[in-house]
Amino acid sequence: SGLALCEGDCDNDDDCNDDLVCWHRTSLDAYTDGTALEEVPGCVGLGSSSWDYCIPPTLRDVGLDASGLALC
């Protein structure tokens, strides 16, 4: 039972449930109360400045032509 979406503190992807990935902060800058200045992608709020959080994996361009697709 790993961490759910927007939960922390993870160290690597194995700490997160399902296909979530562990997002590592690039900055430990914080407000005086310890709240982070950097937003957690895909989550609401800033979280703790010293924690890393489980987020959905990011989409990336694989170079395939998506023309001709219709709405689901």
Secondary structure by P-SEA (a helix, b strand, c coil): cccccccccccccccccccbbbbbbcccccccccccccccccccccccccbbbbbcbbbbbccccccccccc
